[in-house]
Structure formats: structure tokens, C-alpha cells
Amino acid sequence: MNFSEQLNHYIKDFSCSSQELANASGISPAVISRYRSNQRKPKLKSSALDTLSNGLAKIATKNGINVTKEMILKDLSLSLNDVPIEFSQLRNNFNAVISSLNINISKLSNFIFIDSSLLSKIRSGQHTPSNPVKFIESVSTYIVQNYNDTNSKEIISSIINCKINDLENNSNYLELLKKWMSSNTSSNNTAINSFLNNLDNFDLEEYIRVIKFDEMKIPFIPFYNPTAKTYTGIEEMRIGELDFFKATVMSKSAEPVFMYNDVPMKELVQDKEWAKKYMFGIAMILKKGLHINIIHTLNRPFKEILLGLENWIPLYMTGQISGYYFKNFGDNIYTHTNYVSGTVALTGESVRNHQELGRYYLITNKKDVEYYKEKSKLLLSKASSLFKIYTDFSKEDYYNFQKMDSTYSGKRKRILCSLPFHTISEDLLLRILKHNNISEVDTKKILLRLKKNKELVEKILEQNIFEDIVPEISKESFENSPACLSIIDTFIDTKIYYTYEEYLEHLNLLKEYENNHKNYIFKTDVNLTFKNIQITICENKWAMFSKNTHPVIHFYTTHPTLCESLENFTPLIID
């Protein structure tokens, strides 16, 4: 149904005339007539479309018809679109392929004849393509023509959920990509759902117990001297990595460790026994007290990125790891390995997808190791920080960040596991703390953070929208699993429980807060089931996911794909 057909359908159903619609909307009868005859159309997301929808909604209300303005606006917007897809989803799909393939926006812009600044606005949601069908066709054609190698096809097959063999024929490749670009299917949302739920359920103490981290002993072998070795192929490369870890742990050096390896993940994790030994080697390095600087390879399918991060997040919680990534990654010909610690280096390369011919070298010569240390510094200087991590040891940095961020413009959004802390009253807070037997010292800390949080949110609300989304908790659900006070900003990891009456009292305070602050929005979501994490987003700028159980920790990132996925996160329905 095109725009004029949809409009006429509403006019007929609402039993109104063009003049009545003109009066209700404030749009001239002449323009309404042109809309109805398909001689003219309003632009998507325009004030004219909003005004027209509002006028139709007024008429519907007047005639006792249960149709909201939002429903009308959605129908009219879809009728203006050339494909059956919401623009937010088209943007998500577009961003997914751009980020996963690391597509150069300038080159894409030249190919599809759309200014690069407009493409950036499409990516951020500030602009929508005037002709979605043509846009999808052009972008898909560019990808098929320029990303035809095996590695790129593996990435695309993972994103659009097809077999790599389905992409062998360019014609099929194009049609499958166009179909996916036009769909409302988001592989990223499914992946981020899984990642966040796994993080929510993760227990660091249980993890430490399972891997027996506390029982690990650093071996001591007097006069241990690693020998230089050469490794050929992926199997020997795996041995080389374990040899590097052993040499690093056995050395007397306390210098930090540098790691970068862009070999495709599927090549690395095929041997599950080796993967366990690899993570054990990392754990031993951390047990020794060494710091690891790692440059993650993020030009992978989003699902693979999150899978890799899931393995590293527990280790990040030690505070001994700094993560980085390259913003521009354009080498699809070679894969590289560069590791270096105090006394040993592992380096090598291979032609991509031909790891069987890769050659890697374990280097122990002092002069050569110093060369690779300098090389690692240069690589780090060209990398961007993947996460800024805030723990109890760096909480003052976190508070300074909050204070500084409150002065910046941009919509804020939080997905919380409980009611927002800044909306509670001091009186209710003290009553909750008292029956939870919280110490006087911790009570003072919590009261101070309440005061600071109220000030921070008030500052943001002066110029910006602030939206909080919390789980919808029934009395039955509460009795099965009582809600806890959200004190994640205090870095106190004690569980502080509401009674159901206290929870309802805080809920009423929250509603009152919303009524008294025009820029504050509060929503509930029945599908949201988090108990231990929260997500905070500053739209188009940064995102943070935080965990409130031991240890309390915040992961701040500006990485585009992670930010976009967290920003567009929608809890999946759980049966």
C-alpha cells in the first residue's frame, strides 16, 4: 500500500472528509488533496508527517476509534518506504556490514553517489535514505564487487546466516545480501542478548574455583633458558604460543606482555584442548602479576567478537589487562602474530586462509627482543582503547568521568536491573539499609553517592533527555527473587534487599520524579530479566556495561559496533 492509499484508507475508516482532516491537522485542504491523489508526499520523519498523523489521531479519538498517533505514524512511514523494513533496522543492518567488513566510507560514498557525510548521518540515525531500495541495491553491489575473497564471504555468511557456499555465485551473493539488508532480522541483537545474559549470570568466584586460579603455582626451574625456534603451519603456531607463555612465566622479568594476533578465530579454536591450555597460559601470566596489553582483532562477525570478549571479560576483572583495537584495518592479504614480553618474542605471518604455510619464530636474542618491544610500542600508539575499566581501585577516576560527562550534550539511556538509585528518598534509603544491617561506614558512602547521583542526573536533565528502562516485576516474581537496591556506583558489592512494600514505595517515588522532570523518561520491560548488570549509553558517543556483583566493575567503550549494539539492544522474549 503506497502513501496515498494508506491515507485514503484512514480517511475512509475514520469517516472524515479532507476538510475535517485539514482542520484537525492544520494542513491546507489543497495539500491534503495532493496527498490523497498521490501528487505529493511528505518526507519521512518530517514535521508535516507528524502533524498529519496527529490530525488523524484527533479524529480517531473524537469518533471513539482506538488508534494512537504512534500507530498511524508508523503505518504512514512504512507506506513512504520502498521496502518493508523499519529504518532503525535498516540502519542496524547497514552498520553491521560496515563494521564487520571495515568498509571505507569514502570509497563506498564514491561508488553509490551519496555524500560521505550523509552516509555518516544514516549510520547515526540522523538521516534516512530517500530511496531505500536503491540504497540497498547500491550498497550490496559494492560489497559483492569489492568483498569477494573467502575471508569476507565467511564474515558475510555469518552475518546473514547462510552457508559460505551460497555466496560462490555473485548473483546469489547479491540477492541474499539484498534480502538480508531489507529484512527486520538482527543477528547483532541476538548476539548481544546472549553476551549480556552470560555476563549477568557470570560468577567470578565460581570461575576462579573452576579454573583453580588460587591453587596455581608459578613453576621455578633454575637456569631455565628458552631456545629460539621456528614453527610452520597453524598446528605448530599453536605450540609456539604455548612456548611463548611458558618462557614468559618462567623468566624473572616483570615487564608487561604485548599480544596481537589476527589469525581467524575459527583457525585458533578448532583444537579445544589447545584453547584450554592457551587460557591457562594467560591465567599463569596474570598469576605471576604481569600486565597484558592486547590488541583485539575486531574485523570479525559481531558474534565472533562477543564470543572472544566473553573469554576475556573474566580476565579483565583482574585489572591486569588493557584492551585495544585498530580503527582502520585494511590488510586482507596477510595475518600477523606479534607477542613480546621481557625476555622473549613470538612473531610471524601467513597469507590469509593459507595458515598451513605460515612461518613463526620464537626469538630469545636480547637485541632482537628489544626490537620487538619497540615495535609493540608503535603498534599500541596506533591502536585505540577498547575498554576503560573502572573498579574499586579506580573509582575516583570513575567519579571524575561522571562529573565531566554530565556537562556534555546527548541523550542518555540506561537499562537497569532494579529501580534507579537517584530517585529514592533519603528516608526510605535509611530504612532499607537499617534492616539489611549495613555498617555505619558503608551507610555514609551510600548516602554520599545518592547525593552525588541526584546532582549528576539533575545536571544532565537541564539540557538532555534521560531514559531509564527497568524490569517489570510482579509480586509473585518479587517473592521468588526479591529485588536489590541499585548501588552499583558505590562500588559496594553487598546485596541490599527491598521488602515488597519498600519496592512499591520507591516505584511511586520514581513515578513522581518522572512527573516533576520533563526530560526524564521511565519505562518498564517485561522481557528484561537482568539481575546483576546495567547498561548506560550516551547516544552516538559512548556505552558502558557494568556488573554489580563481586567485583563491581564498569566497562566503558567508544567502539562503534559495541556502542551501536548496546544502544539498539532489545531484550528477547523468554518463553
Buried (B, 14 or more C-beta within 10 A) or exposed (E): EEBBEBBBEBBEEBEBEBEBBBBBBEBEBEBBBBBBEEEBBBEBBEEBBBBBBBBBBBBBBEEEBEBEBEBBBEBBBBBBBBBEBBBBBBBBBBBBBBBBBBBBBEEBBEBBEBEBEBBEEBBBBEBBBEEBEBBBBBBBBBBBEBBBEBBBBBBBBBBBEBEEEBBEEEEBBBBBBBBBBBBEBBBBBBBBBBBBBEBBEBEBEEBBEEBEBEEBEEEEEEEEEBEEBEBBBBBBBBBBBBBBBBBBBBBEBEBBBBBBBBBBBEBBBEBEEBBEBBBBBBBBBBBBEBBBBBBBBBBBBBBBBBBBBBEBBBBBBBBBBBBBBBEEEEEBEEBBBBBBBBBBBBBBBBEBBEBEEBBBBBBBEEEBBEBBBEBBEEBBEEBEBBBBBBBBEBBEEBBEBBEEBBEEEBBBBBBBBBBBBBBBEEEBBEBBBEEBEBEEEBBEBBBEBBEBBBEBBBBBBEEBBBBBBBBEBEEEBBEEEBBBBBBBBBBBBBBBEBBEEBBEBBBEBBEEBBEEBEBBBBEEEEEBBBBBBBBBBBBBBBBBBBBBBEBBBBBBBBBBBBBBBBBBBBBBEEE
